[in-house]
Amino acid sequence: MTKGYWIVRVDVADPERYKAYIAANAAPLKEYGARFLVRAGRFENPEGSSRPRNAVIEFPSYQAALDCWHSPQYQEAMQLRLPVSTADVVIIEGYEGPQPE
C-alpha cells in the first residue's frame, strides 16, 4: 500500500491563536496514523515562493491522508486555523518506483 502525504506551507498571523489549531488537530492526525516528517524546521528556499512554516506529514496510505482531511474532527480543527493563517496544502500519493542509482 502506497503511503500518503500532506505537504503544508503556512503563514501564521496570530501564533497564540494558532496553538489552538495545533492542539485540536492532534486527535484526528493520531486517529489516521499521521507522522510528522518535517515540522517547522530551518529551511532554504532556493527557487520559487515559500511560507515561513512548513510541514510534511506521512500517513499509512493515500486514502488515510484523504480521510483525515475530510474527517469531521479535522474539519472542525481547521476552523480554528482559517481565521489566523493562510495555507497551501497538497495531499499526494507516495512514490515507490525506481530511484536514482
N, CA, C and O atoms as CSV, one atom per row, in Angstrom:
chain,resi,resn,atom,element,x,y,z
A,1,MET,N,N,0.855,-1.182,0.000
A,1,MET,CA,C,0.000,0.000,0.000
A,1,MET,C,C,0.901,1.246,0.000
A,1,MET,O,O,1.812,1.364,0.820
A,2,THR,N,N,0.639,2.145,-0.907
A,2,THR,CA,C,1.417,3.367,-1.023
A,2,THR,C,C,1.021,4.359,0.061
A,2,THR,O,O,-0.162,4.574,0.321
A,3,LYS,N,N,2.025,4.956,0.688
A,3,LYS,CA,C,1.756,5.952,1.720
A,3,LYS,C,C,1.182,7.222,1.111
A,3,LYS,O,O,1.286,7.456,-0.093
A,4,GLY,N,N,0.581,8.026,1.954
A,4,GLY,CA,C,0.059,9.317,1.543
A,4,GLY,C,C,0.714,10.410,2.365
A,4,GLY,O,O,1.202,10.161,3.467
A,5,TYR,N,N,0.724,11.624,1.828
A,5,TYR,CA,C,1.401,12.733,2.484
A,5,TYR,C,C,0.590,14.008,2.372
A,5,TYR,O,O,-0.103,14.239,1.381
A,6,TRP,N,N,0.686,14.819,3.386
A,6,TRP,CA,C,0.254,16.207,3.300
A,6,TRP,C,C,1.528,17.029,3.203
A,6,TRP,O,O,2.433,16.872,4.023
A,7,ILE,N,N,1.605,17.894,2.221
A,7,ILE,CA,C,2.680,18.881,2.115
A,7,ILE,C,C,2.022,20.218,2.419
A,7,ILE,O,O,1.122,20.656,1.703
A,8,VAL,N,N,2.474,20.854,3.478
A,8,VAL,CA,C,1.786,22.024,4.020
A,8,VAL,C,C,2.757,23.195,4.139
A,8,VAL,O,O,3.872,23.046,4.640
A,9,ARG,N,N,2.316,24.366,3.670
A,9,ARG,CA,C,3.074,25.617,3.833
A,9,ARG,C,C,2.118,26.633,4.431
A,9,ARG,O,O,1.007,26.803,3.929
A,10,VAL,N,N,2.534,27.319,5.506
A,10,VAL,CA,C,1.601,28.172,6.239
A,10,VAL,C,C,2.233,29.510,6.612
A,10,VAL,O,O,3.390,29.575,7.026
A,11,ASP,N,N,1.449,30.575,6.456
A,11,ASP,CA,C,1.732,31.881,7.053
A,11,ASP,C,C,0.822,31.987,8.273
A,11,ASP,O,O,-0.395,31.839,8.153
A,12,VAL,N,N,1.393,32.238,9.428
A,12,VAL,CA,C,0.610,32.342,10.658
A,12,VAL,C,C,0.560,33.802,11.085
A,12,VAL,O,O,1.596,34.405,11.366
A,13,ALA,N,N,-0.643,34.372,11.134
A,13,ALA,CA,C,-0.820,35.774,11.520
A,13,ALA,C,C,-0.918,35.951,13.032
A,13,ALA,O,O,-0.543,37.001,13.555
A,14,ASP,N,N,-1.414,34.946,13.737
A,14,ASP,CA,C,-1.586,35.034,15.190
A,14,ASP,C,C,-1.101,33.726,15.825
A,14,ASP,O,O,-1.880,32.785,15.975
A,15,PRO,N,N,0.183,33.663,16.198
A,15,PRO,CA,C,0.744,32.421,16.736
A,15,PRO,C,C,0.035,31.902,17.988
A,15,PRO,O,O,-0.059,30.689,18.180
A,16,GLU,N,N,-0.453,32.778,18.821
A,16,GLU,CA,C,-1.137,32.331,20.038
A,16,GLU,C,C,-2.435,31.612,19.695
A,16,GLU,O,O,-2.710,30.549,20.250
A,17,ARG,N,N,-3.219,32.157,18.814
A,17,ARG,CA,C,-4.474,31.505,18.417
A,17,ARG,C,C,-4.210,30.251,17.564
A,17,ARG,O,O,-5.014,29.319,17.570
A,18,TYR,N,N,-3.104,30.230,16.846
A,18,TYR,CA,C,-2.745,29.071,16.031
A,18,TYR,C,C,-2.480,27.852,16.913
A,18,TYR,O,O,-2.681,26.717,16.481
A,19,LYS,N,N,-2.034,28.081,18.138
A,19,LYS,CA,C,-1.782,26.975,19.072
A,19,LYS,C,C,-3.049,26.166,19.337
A,19,LYS,O,O,-2.969,24.960,19.571
A,20,ALA,N,N,-4.208,26.804,19.305
A,20,ALA,CA,C,-5.468,26.079,19.499
A,20,ALA,C,C,-5.695,25.094,18.353
A,20,ALA,O,O,-6.188,23.988,18.575
A,21,TYR,N,N,-5.339,25.486,17.135
A,21,TYR,CA,C,-5.443,24.583,15.984
A,21,TYR,C,C,-4.507,23.389,16.156
A,21,TYR,O,O,-4.902,22.249,15.914
A,22,ILE,N,N,-3.278,23.645,16.570
A,22,ILE,CA,C,-2.305,22.562,16.759
A,22,ILE,C,C,-2.834,21.558,17.782
A,22,ILE,O,O,-2.735,20.348,17.578
A,23,ALA,N,N,-3.388,22.057,18.870
A,23,ALA,CA,C,-3.937,21.164,19.894
A,23,ALA,C,C,-5.127,20.374,19.352
A,23,ALA,O,O,-5.268,19.187,19.646
A,24,ALA,N,N,-5.973,21.019,18.571
A,24,ALA,CA,C,-7.183,20.372,18.062
A,24,ALA,C,C,-6.896,19.371,16.946
A,24,ALA,O,O,-7.650,18.412,16.778
A,25,ASN,N,N,-5.828,19.570,16.181
A,25,ASN,CA,C,-5.580,18.643,15.075
A,25,ASN,C,C,-4.871,17.369,15.522
A,25,ASN,O,O,-4.775,16.416,14.748
A,26,ALA,N,N,-4.376,17.336,16.751
A,26,ALA,CA,C,-3.624,16.173,17.233
A,26,ALA,C,C,-4.461,14.894,17.210
A,26,ALA,O,O,-3.970,13.847,16.788
A,27,ALA,N,N,-5.705,14.961,17.654
A,27,ALA,CA,C,-6.539,13.753,17.720
A,27,ALA,C,C,-6.829,13.167,16.344
A,27,ALA,O,O,-6.638,11.966,16.153
A,28,PRO,N,N,-7.286,13.969,15.367
A,28,PRO,CA,C,-7.532,13.346,14.056
A,28,PRO,C,C,-6.247,12.876,13.379
A,28,PRO,O,O,-6.257,11.852,12.697
A,29,LEU,N,N,-5.153,13.595,13.550
A,29,LEU,CA,C,-3.901,13.131,12.957
A,29,LEU,C,C,-3.509,11.778,13.544
A,29,LEU,O,O,-3.101,10.876,12.813
A,30,LYS,N,N,-3.633,11.640,14.854
A,30,LYS,CA,C,-3.300,10.361,15.501
A,30,LYS,C,C,-4.241,9.257,15.017
A,30,LYS,O,O,-3.795,8.152,14.708
A,31,GLU,N,N,-5.531,9.552,14.951
A,31,GLU,CA,C,-6.528,8.565,14.543
A,31,GLU,C,C,-6.225,7.981,13.167
A,31,GLU,O,O,-6.459,6.795,12.930
A,32,TYR,N,N,-5.706,8.811,12.256
A,32,TYR,CA,C,-5.436,8.358,10.891
A,32,TYR,C,C,-3.975,7.953,10.678
A,32,TYR,O,O,-3.544,7.770,9.539
A,33,GLY,N,N,-3.217,7.812,11.758
A,33,GLY,CA,C,-1.860,7.279,11.672
A,33,GLY,C,C,-0.818,8.242,11.146
A,33,GLY,O,O,0.191,7.814,10.585
A,34,ALA,N,N,-1.042,9.543,11.318
A,34,ALA,CA,C,-0.112,10.546,10.792
A,34,ALA,C,C,1.195,10.559,11.574
A,34,ALA,O,O,1.240,10.258,12.767
A,35,ARG,N,N,2.255,10.918,10.858
A,35,ARG,CA,C,3.583,11.066,11.460
A,35,ARG,C,C,4.265,12.242,10.782
A,35,ARG,O,O,4.367,12.291,9.556
A,36,PHE,N,N,4.735,13.197,11.594
A,36,PHE,CA,C,5.430,14.354,11.032
A,36,PHE,C,C,6.822,13.945,10.576
A,36,PHE,O,O,7.597,13.388,11.354
A,37,LEU,N,N,7.141,14.222,9.316
A,37,LEU,CA,C,8.496,14.043,8.792
A,37,LEU,C,C,9.241,15.369,8.817
A,37,LEU,O,O,10.454,15.411,9.021
A,38,VAL,N,N,8.496,16.454,8.607
A,38,VAL,CA,C,9.025,17.816,8.641
A,38,VAL,C,C,8.007,18.648,9.406
A,38,VAL,O,O,6.804,18.557,9.160
A,39,ARG,N,N,8.504,19.471,10.347
A,39,ARG,CA,C,7.571,20.313,11.100
A,39,ARG,C,C,8.277,21.596,11.533
A,39,ARG,O,O,8.928,21.645,12.577
A,40,ALA,N,N,8.133,22.633,10.706
A,40,ALA,CA,C,8.567,23.988,11.041
A,40,ALA,C,C,10.060,24.120,11.335
A,40,ALA,O,O,10.449,24.974,12.131
A,41,GLY,N,N,10.897,23.304,10.721
A,41,GLY,CA,C,12.338,23.405,10.933
A,41,GLY,C,C,12.981,24.471,10.055
A,41,GLY,O,O,12.310,25.164,9.290
A,42,ARG,N,N,14.294,24.580,10.186
A,42,ARG,CA,C,15.047,25.514,9.339
A,42,ARG,C,C,14.911,25.084,7.886
A,42,ARG,O,O,14.799,23.896,7.585
A,43,PHE,N,N,14.922,26.069,6.985
A,43,PHE,CA,C,14.842,25.741,5.566
A,43,PHE,C,C,15.457,26.853,4.744
A,43,PHE,O,O,15.597,27.986,5.204
A,44,GLU,N,N,15.819,26.511,3.522
A,44,GLU,CA,C,16.221,27.472,2.500
A,44,GLU,C,C,15.216,27.349,1.363
A,44,GLU,O,O,14.641,26.284,1.140
A,45,ASN,N,N,15.016,28.432,0.661
A,45,ASN,CA,C,14.079,28.438,-0.462
A,45,ASN,C,C,14.828,28.912,-1.698
A,45,ASN,O,O,14.701,30.073,-2.088
A,46,PRO,N,N,15.621,28.017,-2.332
A,46,PRO,CA,C,16.459,28.436,-3.440
A,46,PRO,C,C,15.705,28.782,-4.723
A,46,PRO,O,O,16.276,29.386,-5.631
A,47,GLU,N,N,14.432,28.406,-4.804
A,47,GLU,CA,C,13.685,28.704,-6.022
A,47,GLU,C,C,12.194,28.755,-5.691
A,47,GLU,O,O,11.713,27.997,-4.849
A,48,GLY,N,N,11.472,29.648,-6.356
A,48,GLY,CA,C,10.027,29.742,-6.164
A,48,GLY,C,C,9.662,30.495,-4.898
A,48,GLY,O,O,10.488,31.191,-4.307
A,49,SER,N,N,8.411,30.341,-4.494
A,49,SER,CA,C,7.918,31.047,-3.318
A,49,SER,C,C,7.912,30.116,-2.102
A,49,SER,O,O,8.044,28.899,-2.228
A,50,SER,N,N,7.757,30.716,-0.937
A,50,SER,CA,C,7.702,29.917,0.284
A,50,SER,C,C,6.807,30.604,1.300
A,50,SER,O,O,6.359,31.734,1.106
A,51,ARG,N,N,6.564,29.901,2.370
A,51,ARG,CA,C,5.884,30.435,3.542
A,51,ARG,C,C,6.777,30.093,4.731
A,51,ARG,O,O,7.584,29.167,4.650
A,52,PRO,N,N,6.641,30.832,5.840
A,52,PRO,CA,C,7.568,30.626,6.949
A,52,PRO,C,C,7.418,29.306,7.710
A,52,PRO,O,O,8.362,28.879,8.375
A,53,ARG,N,N,6.272,28.660,7.632
A,53,ARG,CA,C,6.064,27.414,8.373
A,53,ARG,C,C,5.748,26.308,7.363
A,53,ARG,O,O,4.864,26.460,6.520
A,54,ASN,N,N,6.479,25.201,7.456
A,54,ASN,CA,C,6.333,24.104,6.509
A,54,ASN,C,C,6.226,22.783,7.252
A,54,ASN,O,O,6.808,22.614,8.324
A,55,ALA,N,N,5.476,21.844,6.675
A,55,ALA,CA,C,5.358,20.510,7.264
A,55,ALA,C,C,5.152,19.486,6.162
A,55,ALA,O,O,4.552,19.773,5.127
A,56,VAL,N,N,5.663,18.288,6.405
A,56,VAL,CA,C,5.358,17.121,5.592
A,56,VAL,C,C,4.868,16.071,6.578
A,56,VAL,O,O,5.578,15.689,7.508
A,57,ILE,N,N,3.642,15.612,6.357
A,57,ILE,CA,C,3.012,14.667,7.269
A,57,ILE,C,C,2.739,13.386,6.499
A,57,ILE,O,O,2.081,13.399,5.459
A,58,GLU,N,N,3.255,12.277,7.025
A,58,GLU,CA,C,3.108,10.975,6.378
A,58,GLU,C,C,1.922,10.219,6.986
A,58,GLU,O,O,1.704,10.239,8.198
A,59,PHE,N,N,1.168,9.557,6.116
A,59,PHE,CA,C,0.053,8.705,6.524
A,59,PHE,C,C,0.317,7.290,6.018
A,59,PHE,O,O,1.074,7.113,5.064
A,60,PRO,N,N,-0.287,6.288,6.631
A,60,PRO,CA,C,-0.035,4.913,6.196
A,60,PRO,C,C,-0.512,4.629,4.776
A,60,PRO,O,O,-0.051,3.674,4.150
A,61,SER,N,N,-1.428,5.445,4.260
A,61,SER,CA,C,-1.904,5.276,2.879
A,61,SER,C,C,-2.407,6.618,2.359
A,61,SER,O,O,-2.690,7.537,3.127
A,62,TYR,N,N,-2.511,6.705,1.050
A,62,TYR,CA,C,-3.081,7.899,0.425
A,62,TYR,C,C,-4.523,8.090,0.889
A,62,TYR,O,O,-4.957,9.211,1.156
A,63,GLN,N,N,-5.265,6.971,0.984
A,63,GLN,CA,C,-6.658,7.059,1.425
A,63,GLN,C,C,-6.757,7.589,2.852
A,63,GLN,O,O,-7.656,8.374,3.155
A,64,ALA,N,N,-5.851,7.174,3.729
A,64,ALA,CA,C,-5.853,7.690,5.110
A,64,ALA,C,C,-5.589,9.186,5.127
A,64,ALA,O,O,-6.176,9.911,5.930
A,65,ALA,N,N,-4.706,9.656,4.242
A,65,ALA,CA,C,-4.422,11.101,4.160
A,65,ALA,C,C,-5.677,11.858,3.730
A,65,ALA,O,O,-5.992,12.908,4.290
A,66,LEU,N,N,-6.390,11.329,2.741
A,66,LEU,CA,C,-7.634,11.964,2.293
A,66,LEU,C,C,-8.706,11.892,3.377
A,66,LEU,O,O,-9.390,12.879,3.648
A,67,ASP,N,N,-8.850,10.721,3.993
A,67,ASP,CA,C,-9.880,10.540,5.015
A,67,ASP,C,C,-9.659,11.462,6.200
A,67,ASP,O,O,-10.619,12.008,6.745
A,68,CYS,N,N,-8.424,11.643,6.603
A,68,CYS,CA,C,-8.132,12.549,7.717
A,68,CYS,C,C,-8.568,13.961,7.358
A,68,CYS,O,O,-9.251,14.623,8.139
A,69,TRP,N,N,-8.173,14.420,6.178
A,69,TRP,CA,C,-8.524,15.783,5.748
A,69,TRP,C,C,-10.041,15.997,5.764
A,69,TRP,O,O,-10.524,17.033,6.221
A,70,HIS,N,N,-10.773,15.022,5.269
A,70,HIS,CA,C,-12.221,15.158,5.144
A,70,HIS,C,C,-12.994,14.795,6.417
A,70,HIS,O,O,-14.213,14.963,6.470
A,71,SER,N,N,-12.294,14.300,7.436
A,71,SER,CA,C,-12.984,13.878,8.657
A,71,SER,C,C,-13.620,15.074,9.363
A,71,SER,O,O,-13.061,16.171,9.345
A,72,PRO,N,N,-14.764,14.875,9.975
A,72,PRO,CA,C,-15.407,15.968,10.721
A,72,PRO,C,C,-14.497,16.538,11.809
A,72,PRO,O,O,-14.503,17.743,12.061
A,73,GLN,N,N,-13.721,15.675,12.447
A,73,GLN,CA,C,-12.839,16.134,13.527
A,73,GLN,C,C,-11.749,17.066,12.991
A,73,GLN,O,O,-11.459,18.092,13.608
A,74,TYR,N,N,-11.136,16.719,11.840
A,74,TYR,CA,C,-10.118,17.620,11.287
A,74,TYR,C,C,-10.757,18.895,10.745
A,74,TYR,O,O,-10.214,19.984,10.930
A,75,GLN,N,N,-11.888,18.775,10.087
A,75,GLN,CA,C,-12.552,19.970,9.554
A,75,GLN,C,C,-12.915,20.949,10.682
A,75,GLN,O,O,-12.849,22.164,10.499
A,76,GLU,N,N,-13.295,20.415,11.834
A,76,GLU,CA,C,-13.567,21.266,12.992
A,76,GLU,C,C,-12.286,21.959,13.465
A,76,GLU,O,O,-12.298,23.154,13.762
A,77,ALA,N,N,-11.194,21.217,13.535
A,77,ALA,CA,C,-9.911,21.804,13.931
A,77,ALA,C,C,-9.489,22.882,12.934
A,77,ALA,O,O,-8.979,23.931,13.329
A,78,MET,N,N,-9.698,22.626,11.656
A,78,MET,CA,C,-9.294,23.574,10.624
A,78,MET,C,C,-9.993,24.926,10.781
A,78,MET,O,O,-9.429,25.960,10.423
A,79,GLN,N,N,-11.204,24.921,11.310
A,79,GLN,CA,C,-11.921,26.185,11.514
A,79,GLN,C,C,-11.184,27.093,12.499
A,79,GLN,O,O,-11.378,28.309,12.477
A,80,LEU,N,N,-10.344,26.523,13.359
A,80,LEU,CA,C,-9.521,27.318,14.275
A,80,LEU,C,C,-8.333,27.947,13.545
A,80,LEU,O,O,-7.838,29.000,13.946
A,81,ARG,N,N,-7.882,27.298,12.475
A,81,ARG,CA,C,-6.730,27.789,11.718
A,81,ARG,C,C,-7.101,28.868,10.718
A,81,ARG,O,O,-6.360,29.836,10.545
A,82,LEU,N,N,-8.220,28.713,10.070
A,82,LEU,CA,C,-8.574,29.597,8.954
A,82,LEU,C,C,-8.529,31.094,9.292
A,82,LEU,O,O,-8.016,31.862,8.478
A,83,PRO,N,N,-9.034,31.549,10.440
A,83,PRO,CA,C,-9.010,32.994,10.699
A,83,PRO,C,C,-7.620,33.560,11.020
A,83,PRO,O,O,-7.420,34.775,10.986
A,84,VAL,N,N,-6.663,32.679,11.329
A,84,VAL,CA,C,-5.369,33.175,11.802
A,84,VAL,C,C,-4.193,32.762,10.926
A,84,VAL,O,O,-3.037,32.973,11.295
A,85,SER,N,N,-4.484,32.171,9.760
A,85,SER,CA,C,-3.385,31.730,8.906
A,85,SER,C,C,-3.842,31.598,7.458
A,85,SER,O,O,-5.036,31.577,7.158
A,86,THR,N,N,-2.857,31.510,6.574
A,86,THR,CA,C,-3.072,31.221,5.161
A,86,THR,C,C,-2.196,30.029,4.835
A,86,THR,O,O,-1.009,30.025,5.160
A,87,ALA,N,N,-2.765,29.017,4.196
A,87,ALA,CA,C,-2.004,27.790,3.952
A,87,ALA,C,C,-2.147,27.312,2.524
A,87,ALA,O,O,-3.136,27.585,1.844
A,88,ASP,N,N,-1.134,26.595,2.094
A,88,ASP,CA,C,-1.164,25.805,0.870
A,88,ASP,C,C,-1.036,24.357,1.332
A,88,ASP,O,O,-0.108,24.028,2.070
A,89,VAL,N,N,-1.941,23.498,0.914
A,89,VAL,CA,C,-1.916,22.088,1.314
A,89,VAL,C,C,-2.045,21.231,0.064
A,89,VAL,O,O,-2.938,21.441,-0.757
A,90,VAL,N,N,-1.153,20.272,-0.069
A,90,VAL,CA,C,-1.219,19.284,-1.139
A,90,VAL,C,C,-1.316,17.919,-0.473
A,90,VAL,O,O,-0.515,17.599,0.405
A,91,ILE,N,N,-2.287,17.116,-0.882
A,91,ILE,CA,C,-2.374,15.735,-0.424
A,91,ILE,C,C,-1.929,14.888,-1.602
A,91,ILE,O,O,-2.513,14.948,-2.684
A,92,ILE,N,N,-0.883,14.097,-1.378
A,92,ILE,CA,C,-0.238,13.413,-2.502
A,92,ILE,C,C,0.082,11.965,-2.155
A,92,ILE,O,O,0.394,11.633,-1.012
A,93,GLU,N,N,-0.004,11.127,-3.161
A,93,GLU,CA,C,0.339,9.720,-3.011
A,93,GLU,C,C,1.850,9.563,-3.055
A,93,GLU,O,O,2.529,10.224,-3.841
A,94,GLY,N,N,2.371,8.688,-2.208
A,94,GLY,CA,C,3.805,8.415,-2.199
A,94,GLY,C,C,4.258,7.708,-3.469
A,94,GLY,O,O,3.441,7.230,-4.256
A,95,TYR,N,N,5.560,7.649,-3.654
A,95,TYR,CA,C,6.151,7.057,-4.842
A,95,TYR,C,C,7.005,5.880,-4.412
A,95,TYR,O,O,7.828,6.002,-3.504
A,96,GLU,N,N,6.813,4.750,-5.057
A,96,GLU,CA,C,7.589,3.554,-4.720
A,96,GLU,C,C,8.293,2.982,-5.944
A,96,GLU,O,O,8.649,1.804,-5.960
A,97,GLY,N,N,8.497,3.803,-6.964
A,97,GLY,CA,C,9.127,3.342,-8.187
A,97,GLY,C,C,10.656,3.414,-8.128
A,97,GLY,O,O,11.243,3.561,-7.055
A,98,PRO,N,N,11.280,3.308,-9.286
A,98,PRO,CA,C,12.731,3.328,-9.373
A,98,PRO,C,C,13.316,4.620,-8.796
A,98,PRO,O,O,12.695,5.681,-8.850
A,99,GLN,N,N,14.515,4.503,-8.248
A,99,GLN,CA,C,15.233,5.637,-7.664
A,99,GLN,C,C,16.541,5.842,-8.421
A,99,GLN,O,O,17.034,4.920,-9.072
A,100,PRO,N,N,17.106,7.047,-8.340
A,100,PRO,CA,C,18.403,7.283,-8.977
A,100,PRO,C,C,19.462,6.324,-8.429
A,100,PRO,O,O,19.478,6.007,-7.239
A,101,GLU,N,N,20.329,5.880,-9.308
A,101,GLU,CA,C,21.391,4.962,-8.883
A,101,GLU,C,C,22.701,5.685,-8.787
A,101,GLU,O,O,23.717,5.080,-8.443
